[in-house]
Amino acid sequence: MKNLKFFLTLSILILSTSCALPTGISGPTVEPPVPASGSVLFQDDFSNPLSGWDHVSSPGGVMDYDSGVYRFLINASHFNYWSTPGTVRQYADMRVEVDTAKLAGPDSNRAGILCRFQNVEGAPHFYFFVVSSDGYYAVGRTNGLESVLLGQEQMALSANINMGMAINHLRADCIGDTLTFYVNGFPISQVNDATLTSGEVGLLAGTFDEGGVDIIFDQFIVLQP
């Protein structure tokens, strides 16, 4: 049984702007148009090391750009690194896709997508969609420093996950209260949860009993569902 334990912190700077009409004059409220389905909302191939993701290098590990990919090297056991793009991008409904592979380390690991990230009273809250290099997957929600799996009691095995150092294409759809996880084009999990309604997107990698997990990501894209 693989237990998910997350030790995460983040501070978010929220910028607000306002404008005023002259006294006595009111204007109509105009809702921004909804992008067409399939429209690209954000994408990154990690070729530009200044595109906004974190640069971390410490005895505990590395989280940084590396030769056109984004890399997580985690030395500690039972630990996670995660990152979001530098500019705050809030989405309600979204389709997030990325390619991921293991460079080195144990197959018992986790790597995946997060969506609807929010900083609530200084604690991170988000949904996660992860796979391991030994063929397991999980969908869940992190509330501060605690995580719960959704629709499963433990990480589950799937024949659709490529094991070892093979590439996996991950897709997470967060639409309303429905969360759907695809691996290599196959839907492997669909759950309902209405706790988080909007937020940022990002990437996550972590370890279980053994450290030394080395994971890369490429071709990150966010689409209008």
C-alpha positions as CSV (number, residue, x, y, z in Angstrom):
1,M,0.0,0.0,0.0
2,K,1.4,3.3,-1.0
3,N,0.5,6.2,1.3
4,L,0.7,9.8,0.0
5,K,2.3,12.2,2.4
6,F,2.8,15.8,1.3
7,F,5.1,18.3,3.0
8,L,4.4,21.5,1.0
9,T,4.5,25.2,1.4
10,L,3.8,28.2,-0.9
11,S,3.2,31.9,-0.6
12,I,1.2,33.6,-3.3
13,L,1.2,37.3,-4.1
14,I,-2.3,38.3,-5.1
15,L,-2.5,41.4,-7.2
16,S,-5.7,43.3,-7.5
17,T,-6.7,46.2,-9.8
18,S,-9.8,48.4,-9.9
19,C,-11.2,51.1,-12.0
20,A,-14.0,53.7,-11.4
21,L,-16.5,55.3,-13.7
22,P,-17.3,59.0,-13.2
23,T,-19.9,59.7,-10.5
24,G,-23.5,59.1,-11.6
25,I,-22.5,57.0,-14.6
26,S,-22.8,53.2,-14.6
27,G,-21.6,50.8,-17.3
28,P,-22.8,47.4,-18.2
29,T,-21.1,44.3,-16.8
30,V,-19.4,42.5,-19.6
31,E,-18.3,38.9,-19.1
32,P,-15.2,37.9,-20.9
33,P,-15.8,35.4,-23.8
34,V,-15.2,31.8,-23.0
35,P,-12.4,30.4,-25.2
36,A,-13.5,27.8,-27.8
37,S,-13.0,24.2,-26.8
38,G,-9.5,23.0,-27.5
39,S,-8.0,26.6,-27.3
40,V,-4.6,26.7,-25.8
41,L,-4.7,28.6,-22.5
42,F,-1.0,28.0,-21.6
43,Q,1.9,25.9,-22.8
44,D,5.6,25.4,-22.1
45,D,8.2,23.1,-23.6
46,F,10.7,24.2,-21.0
47,S,13.2,25.4,-23.6
48,N,13.3,28.8,-21.9
49,P,14.7,28.6,-18.4
50,L,13.1,32.0,-17.6
51,S,9.5,30.9,-18.4
52,G,8.6,31.0,-14.7
53,W,9.0,27.6,-13.0
54,D,11.0,27.2,-9.9
55,H,14.8,27.0,-9.7
56,V,15.7,24.8,-6.6
57,S,19.0,23.2,-5.9
58,S,19.8,22.0,-2.4
59,P,21.1,18.9,-0.6
60,G,17.5,17.7,-0.6
61,G,17.3,17.7,-4.3
62,V,16.8,19.6,-7.5
63,M,13.8,21.2,-9.2
64,D,14.9,23.1,-12.3
65,Y,15.1,23.3,-16.1
66,D,17.5,20.8,-17.6
67,S,18.3,20.7,-21.4
68,G,14.8,21.4,-22.6
69,V,12.9,19.5,-19.9
70,Y,11.8,20.3,-16.3
71,R,13.5,18.0,-13.8
72,F,12.7,16.8,-10.3
73,L,15.5,15.1,-8.3
74,I,14.4,14.2,-4.8
75,N,16.9,12.7,-2.4
76,A,14.8,12.3,0.7
77,S,12.3,9.5,1.3
78,H,8.5,10.3,1.7
79,F,8.9,13.7,0.3
80,N,7.5,15.7,-2.6
81,Y,8.5,18.6,-4.8
82,W,6.0,20.6,-6.8
83,S,6.0,23.7,-8.9
84,T,3.6,26.0,-10.7
85,P,4.3,28.6,-13.4
86,G,5.6,31.8,-12.0
87,T,2.8,34.0,-13.2
88,V,-0.5,33.3,-11.3
89,R,-2.9,31.7,-13.8
90,Q,-6.3,30.9,-12.4
91,Y,-8.5,28.4,-14.2
92,A,-11.9,26.9,-13.3
93,D,-12.4,24.2,-16.0
94,M,-9.2,23.0,-17.7
95,R,-7.6,20.1,-19.5
96,V,-3.9,19.7,-18.6
97,E,-1.4,17.4,-20.4
98,V,2.3,16.6,-20.1
99,D,4.8,13.9,-20.9
100,T,6.8,12.4,-18.1
101,A,9.6,9.8,-17.6
102,K,11.9,8.5,-15.0
103,L,15.6,9.3,-15.5
104,A,16.9,7.3,-12.5
105,G,16.1,6.0,-9.1
106,P,13.4,3.6,-7.8
107,D,10.3,2.7,-9.8
108,S,8.3,3.2,-6.6
109,N,7.8,7.0,-7.1
110,R,5.2,9.4,-8.1
111,A,5.0,12.0,-10.9
112,G,2.1,13.9,-12.2
113,I,-0.2,17.0,-12.7
114,L,-1.8,19.2,-10.2
115,C,-4.8,21.5,-10.8
116,R,-6.9,24.1,-9.0
117,F,-4.1,25.0,-6.7
118,Q,-5.1,27.5,-4.1
119,N,-3.3,29.1,-1.1
120,V,-5.8,29.0,1.7
121,E,-4.7,30.8,4.8
122,G,-1.1,30.0,4.0
123,A,-1.6,26.3,3.2
124,P,-1.7,24.7,-0.2
125,H,-4.8,23.0,-1.5
126,F,-5.0,21.2,-4.9
127,Y,-6.0,18.1,-6.8
128,F,-3.3,15.7,-7.9
129,F,-3.1,13.1,-10.6
130,V,0.0,10.9,-10.3
131,V,1.5,7.7,-11.7
132,S,4.5,5.6,-10.6
133,S,7.2,3.9,-12.6
134,D,6.0,0.5,-11.3
135,G,2.6,1.0,-12.9
136,Y,0.4,2.5,-10.2
137,Y,-1.8,5.7,-10.2
138,A,-3.8,7.9,-7.9
139,V,-6.1,10.8,-7.9
140,G,-6.5,12.9,-4.8
141,R,-6.8,16.2,-3.0
142,T,-4.3,17.9,-0.7
143,N,-5.6,20.1,2.1
144,G,-2.7,21.9,3.6
145,L,-0.3,19.1,4.7
146,E,-2.8,16.3,4.5
147,S,-3.8,14.3,1.4
148,V,-6.7,12.1,0.7
149,L,-7.3,9.8,-2.3
150,L,-10.5,10.1,-4.2
151,G,-12.3,7.1,-5.4
152,Q,-9.7,4.7,-4.2
153,E,-8.2,3.7,-0.8
154,Q,-4.6,3.2,-2.1
155,M,-2.7,3.6,-5.4
156,A,-4.1,1.2,-8.0
157,L,-2.4,-0.8,-10.7
158,S,-3.1,0.0,-14.4
159,A,-1.8,-1.9,-17.4
160,N,-2.0,1.4,-19.4
161,I,1.0,2.9,-17.5
162,N,4.4,2.4,-19.1
163,M,6.8,1.2,-16.5
164,G,10.5,1.8,-15.8
165,M,12.1,4.6,-17.8
166,A,9.4,4.7,-20.5
167,I,7.5,7.9,-21.3
168,N,3.9,8.3,-20.1
169,H,1.6,10.9,-21.5
170,L,-0.7,12.2,-18.7
171,R,-3.9,14.2,-19.0
172,A,-6.1,15.6,-16.2
173,D,-9.5,17.1,-16.9
174,C,-10.9,19.2,-14.1
175,I,-14.4,20.2,-15.3
176,G,-17.0,21.3,-12.8
177,D,-16.9,18.7,-10.0
178,T,-15.7,15.9,-12.3
179,L,-12.0,14.9,-12.3
180,T,-10.9,12.6,-15.1
181,F,-7.4,11.1,-15.4
182,Y,-6.0,9.7,-18.7
183,V,-2.7,7.9,-19.2
184,N,-1.4,7.4,-22.7
185,G,-4.8,8.2,-24.1
186,F,-6.8,5.8,-21.9
187,P,-9.2,7.0,-19.1
188,I,-8.2,5.3,-15.9
189,S,-10.0,7.2,-13.2
190,Q,-13.1,9.5,-12.9
191,V,-14.2,10.9,-9.6
192,N,-16.4,13.7,-8.4
193,D,-15.3,16.3,-5.8
194,A,-16.6,19.9,-5.4
195,T,-14.1,21.1,-2.8
196,L,-12.0,23.2,-5.1
197,T,-13.5,25.2,-8.0
198,S,-10.6,27.1,-9.5
199,G,-6.9,27.7,-9.2
200,E,-3.5,27.2,-10.7
201,V,-1.9,24.3,-12.5
202,G,1.4,22.6,-12.0
203,L,3.7,19.6,-11.7
204,L,4.6,17.2,-8.8
205,A,7.1,14.4,-8.2
206,G,7.8,12.5,-5.0
207,T,9.3,9.6,-3.2
208,F,8.1,6.7,-1.1
209,D,10.4,4.6,1.1
210,E,13.5,5.2,-1.0
211,G,15.0,8.6,-2.1
212,G,16.9,9.3,-5.3
213,V,13.8,9.7,-7.6
214,D,14.8,11.5,-10.8
215,I,11.8,12.6,-13.0
216,I,11.5,14.8,-16.1
217,F,8.6,16.5,-17.7
218,D,8.1,18.0,-21.1
219,Q,5.4,19.5,-23.4
220,F,3.2,20.9,-20.7
221,I,-0.1,22.3,-22.0
222,V,-3.4,23.7,-20.7
223,L,-6.4,23.6,-23.0
224,Q,-10.0,24.8,-22.8
225,P,-12.1,21.6,-22.4
